[in-house]
Amino acid sequence: MSNNKRQTTNNQQQTTNDKQPTTNNKQQTTNNRLPQQSVETLEAILSWLDQEDDAFEKRLRADVDAGKLDQLIANVVAEDELGETIDIETSCN
C-alpha cells in the first residue's frame, strides 16, 4: 500500500473514531437526557432494565449450575489464599 493510501486510510479511521462517543460521553449524554423524559418513558426504561436484570440473573444461574464458573471461582480462591487479592472495601476509601 502506498504512503498516500495508508495516510488516507488512517485519516478515515481517525475521523470514524472521532465520531464514536466515548463511554464517558455516553454517560454524560444519558445523564443529561434522562431528566427530560416523561414519567411514562422513564417507567418503560425501568421496566426494560428490570427484565434485562432478570434475564441476566437466569443466564448467570444457568452458567453457575452448569459449572461454567467453577474454574474462575477456583482461581479467585487460590489468589485470595496466596494474598494476591485486595480488600475492595478498604481500597475504595
Secondary structure by P-SEA (a helix, b strand, c coil): ccaaaaaaaaaaaaaaaaacccaaaaaaaaaaccccccaaaaaaaaaaaaaaaaaaaaaaaaaaaaccaaaaaaaaaaaaaaccccccccccc
